[in-house]
Amino acid sequence: MRISTDALNRARKRLLQMHHESGVGHIGGNLSALDAMMVVWHEYLDDKDSFILSKGHSAGALYVSLWSKGLLSDSDLTLFHKDNTKLPGHPPANVFAAIPFATGSLGHGLSLAAGTALARRLRGKDGHVFCLTSDGEWQEGSTWEAMIFLCHHKLTNLTILVDHNNLQGFGSTNDVASMAPLQKKLEGFDIELFHVNGHNLDMIRQALSAPSAHPKMIILNTTKGHGVSFMENRMEWHYRPINEAQYQQAIDEVSSR
């Protein structure tokens, strides 16, 4: 089902509410990834497909996407990050069928996705694997090893998305360990490479829908804290929780979109 702007804004507000009620940070990176995640979950995934969130600290956006699909309830979301919860700060293993792996130790999700895609091929199973990484993960050797592996095996049943918001835990990706321009580093691989506005739903759809005889990779040019003015492009919202006044302002801004 084609996702609407209203549905996206409801998801943004529910994400903000969940993080506010739990007193948990990582809001900025959740907001940068939410648009693409919602498009994938609502328009491209079915029961035979898999979604692997390598960028595990954006678990909130994953949980809200599952909530928007009716796979999690409001009462489930109220337990986010609480003691003995099924919804911890990083995606859990062996709890939900929709979450195949525990992730969050950044840099290993793409390897898991590549292995899953190859296993599907070897077993003659239909279905596609989608993997969302952060841009900071492309500073890690294991991510590049996964790229070599998936290209060598020509895993056309795999699509990689990169949330390229240019910020990570200790500053900008350019300042910490620059891979800029990331697209140029990737052009030598045997992949179908796209570079799109990660908040333009039609551009995301066009890249996801484009036919390809190669593994597909979509670099999403995004804004950390997208949709909330005081969070946008601010490194501190990688970690910072939101207080009551900030929460009300953020809800008002999203409501007025």
C-alpha positions as CSV (number, residue, x, y, z in Angstrom):
1,M,0.0,0.0,0.0
2,R,1.4,3.4,-1.0
3,I,2.3,5.3,2.1
4,S,0.8,8.8,2.5
5,T,2.3,12.0,4.0
6,D,-0.3,11.8,6.8
7,A,0.7,8.3,7.7
8,L,4.4,9.4,7.7
9,N,3.6,12.3,10.0
10,R,1.6,10.0,12.4
11,A,4.6,7.7,12.5
12,R,7.0,10.7,13.3
13,K,4.7,11.8,16.1
14,R,4.5,8.3,17.5
15,L,8.3,8.0,17.3
16,L,8.7,11.2,19.2
17,Q,6.1,10.2,21.8
18,M,7.8,6.8,22.3
19,H,11.3,8.3,22.8
20,H,9.9,11.1,25.1
21,E,8.0,8.7,27.3
22,S,11.0,6.4,27.6
23,G,13.6,9.2,28.1
24,V,15.7,7.7,25.3
25,G,18.0,9.5,22.8
26,H,19.1,8.5,19.3
27,I,16.1,10.5,17.9
28,G,18.0,12.3,15.2
29,G,19.1,9.2,13.4
30,N,15.7,7.6,13.7
31,L,14.1,10.6,12.0
32,S,16.6,10.6,9.2
33,A,15.9,6.9,8.4
34,L,12.1,6.8,9.0
35,D,10.9,8.0,5.6
36,A,12.8,5.3,3.7
37,M,12.0,2.6,6.3
38,M,8.3,3.3,6.0
39,V,8.3,3.2,2.2
40,V,10.1,-0.2,2.3
41,W,7.8,-1.7,4.9
42,H,4.6,-0.5,3.4
43,E,5.3,-0.8,-0.3
44,Y,8.0,-3.3,-0.9
45,L,8.1,-5.9,1.8
46,D,5.9,-9.0,1.9
47,D,5.9,-12.2,3.9
48,K,8.7,-13.8,1.8
49,D,11.1,-10.8,2.2
50,S,13.5,-9.8,4.9
51,F,14.5,-6.5,6.4
52,I,17.7,-6.2,8.3
53,L,18.4,-3.0,10.2
54,S,22.2,-2.8,10.4
55,K,21.9,0.7,11.8
56,G,20.6,-0.8,15.1
57,H,20.4,2.4,17.1
58,S,17.5,3.4,14.8
59,A,15.4,0.6,16.4
60,G,12.7,3.2,17.3
61,A,12.0,3.8,13.6
62,L,11.8,0.1,13.0
63,Y,9.4,-0.4,15.9
64,V,7.2,2.5,14.7
65,S,7.2,1.1,11.1
66,L,6.0,-2.3,12.5
67,W,3.4,-0.4,14.6
68,S,2.2,1.4,11.5
69,K,1.8,-2.0,9.8
70,G,-0.2,-3.4,12.8
71,L,2.6,-5.7,13.8
72,L,3.1,-4.0,17.1
73,S,0.5,-2.3,19.4
74,D,0.5,1.0,21.2
75,S,0.9,-0.9,24.5
76,D,4.0,-2.6,23.0
77,L,5.5,0.8,22.3
78,T,4.9,2.0,25.8
79,L,7.5,-0.6,27.0
80,F,10.3,0.7,24.7
81,H,13.6,0.6,26.4
82,K,12.1,-0.4,29.8
83,D,13.3,-3.3,32.0
84,N,12.4,-6.8,30.6
85,T,11.0,-5.2,27.4
86,K,10.6,-6.9,24.1
87,L,11.6,-3.6,22.5
88,P,15.1,-2.7,23.6
89,G,17.3,0.1,22.3
90,H,18.7,-2.1,19.6
91,P,16.6,-4.7,17.7
92,P,16.3,-8.0,19.6
93,A,16.9,-11.6,18.4
94,N,14.3,-14.4,18.5
95,V,11.4,-12.2,19.6
96,F,9.6,-11.1,16.4
97,A,9.5,-12.8,13.1
98,A,9.9,-9.5,11.4
99,I,13.3,-8.9,13.1
100,P,15.7,-11.8,12.0
101,F,18.8,-10.6,13.8
102,A,19.9,-8.6,16.8
103,T,21.9,-5.6,15.4
104,G,23.6,-2.5,16.7
105,S,27.2,-3.4,16.8
106,L,27.6,-1.3,13.7
107,G,29.3,-2.8,10.7
108,H,28.0,-6.4,10.7
109,G,24.4,-6.0,9.4
110,L,25.4,-6.0,5.8
111,S,27.3,-9.3,6.3
112,L,24.1,-10.8,7.8
113,A,22.1,-9.5,4.9
114,A,24.5,-10.9,2.3
115,G,24.5,-14.3,4.0
116,T,20.7,-14.3,4.1
117,A,20.5,-13.4,0.5
118,L,22.9,-16.2,-0.5
119,A,21.1,-18.7,1.7
120,R,17.8,-17.9,-0.1
121,R,19.4,-18.5,-3.4
122,L,21.0,-21.8,-2.4
123,R,17.7,-23.0,-1.0
124,G,15.8,-21.9,-4.1
125,K,13.6,-19.6,-2.0
126,D,12.0,-16.5,-3.5
127,G,12.0,-13.2,-1.8
128,H,14.3,-10.1,-1.4
129,V,16.5,-8.9,1.4
130,F,16.7,-5.2,2.3
131,C,19.4,-3.9,4.5
132,L,19.6,-0.3,6.0
133,T,23.0,0.8,7.1
134,S,24.3,4.1,8.5
135,D,26.9,6.1,6.7
136,G,29.3,5.8,9.6
137,E,29.3,2.0,9.1
138,W,31.2,2.6,5.8
139,Q,34.2,3.5,7.9
140,E,34.4,-0.2,9.0
141,G,36.3,-3.0,7.2
142,S,33.6,-5.6,7.7
143,T,31.2,-3.6,5.7
144,W,33.6,-3.5,2.7
145,E,34.2,-7.2,3.1
146,A,30.5,-7.8,2.8
147,M,30.4,-5.7,-0.3
148,I,33.2,-7.8,-1.9
149,F,31.3,-11.0,-0.9
150,L,27.8,-9.9,-2.2
151,C,29.3,-8.6,-5.5
152,H,31.3,-11.8,-6.0
153,H,28.2,-13.9,-5.5
154,K,26.0,-11.5,-7.6
155,L,23.3,-11.3,-5.0
156,T,20.6,-9.6,-7.1
157,N,18.1,-10.5,-4.4
158,L,19.7,-7.9,-2.1
159,T,19.1,-4.1,-1.8
160,I,21.3,-2.0,0.4
161,L,20.1,1.4,1.7
162,V,22.5,3.9,3.3
163,D,21.2,6.6,5.6
164,H,23.7,9.2,4.6
165,N,23.0,12.0,7.1
166,N,26.7,13.0,7.5
167,L,26.7,12.8,11.3
168,Q,27.8,10.2,13.8
169,G,28.4,9.9,17.5
170,F,31.5,12.1,17.8
171,G,30.9,14.6,15.0
172,S,30.5,14.7,11.3
173,T,31.5,11.6,9.2
174,N,34.0,13.9,7.4
175,D,35.7,14.9,10.6
176,V,35.8,11.4,12.2
177,A,37.0,9.3,9.3
178,S,36.1,10.7,6.0
179,M,34.9,8.5,3.2
180,A,33.6,11.4,1.1
181,P,32.4,11.2,-1.5
182,L,31.0,7.8,-0.6
183,Q,29.4,7.3,-4.0
184,K,32.8,7.6,-5.7
185,K,34.3,4.9,-3.4
186,L,31.4,2.5,-4.4
187,E,31.4,3.1,-8.2
188,G,34.0,0.4,-8.8
189,F,31.8,-2.3,-7.4
190,D,29.6,-4.5,-9.6
191,I,26.4,-3.0,-8.3
192,E,23.5,-0.8,-9.5
193,L,24.1,2.4,-7.6
194,F,21.5,5.2,-6.9
195,H,21.9,8.5,-5.0
196,V,18.6,10.1,-4.0
197,N,17.0,12.5,-1.7
198,G,16.2,10.3,1.3
199,H,13.1,12.3,2.2
200,N,11.6,12.4,-1.3
201,L,9.3,9.4,-1.4
202,D,9.0,9.3,-5.1
203,M,12.7,9.3,-5.6
204,I,13.0,6.4,-3.1
205,R,10.3,4.5,-4.9
206,Q,12.0,5.0,-8.3
207,A,15.3,3.6,-7.0
208,L,13.6,0.7,-5.2
209,S,11.5,-0.2,-8.3
210,A,14.3,0.2,-10.9
211,P,15.1,-3.2,-12.6
212,S,18.6,-4.4,-12.0
213,A,20.8,-7.3,-13.0
214,H,23.1,-6.5,-10.1
215,P,22.9,-6.0,-6.3
216,K,21.3,-2.7,-5.8
217,M,22.6,0.1,-3.5
218,I,20.7,3.3,-2.7
219,I,22.5,6.1,-1.0
220,L,19.8,8.2,0.8
221,N,20.9,11.8,1.2
222,T,19.1,12.6,4.5
223,T,19.0,15.1,7.4
224,K,19.6,14.0,10.9
225,G,16.6,15.1,13.0
226,H,14.5,15.5,9.8
227,G,11.2,17.4,10.4
228,V,12.1,19.0,13.7
229,S,13.9,22.3,13.3
230,F,16.0,22.3,16.4
231,M,17.2,18.8,15.8
232,E,18.1,19.1,12.1
233,N,21.8,18.6,11.4
234,R,22.7,18.8,15.1
235,M,25.2,16.1,16.3
236,E,23.9,16.2,19.9
237,W,20.6,14.6,18.8
238,H,22.5,11.4,18.1
239,Y,22.3,10.8,21.9
240,R,20.2,13.5,23.5
241,P,16.7,12.7,25.0
242,I,13.9,15.2,24.5
243,N,12.4,17.2,27.4
244,E,8.7,18.2,27.7
245,A,9.0,21.6,26.1
246,Q,11.1,20.3,23.2
247,Y,8.6,17.4,22.7
248,Q,5.7,19.8,22.5
249,Q,7.5,22.0,20.0
250,A,8.5,18.9,17.9
251,I,4.9,17.6,17.8
252,D,3.7,21.1,16.8
253,E,6.2,21.2,14.0
254,V,5.4,17.8,12.7
255,S,1.6,18.5,13.0
256,S,2.0,21.6,10.9
257,R,3.8,19.9,8.0
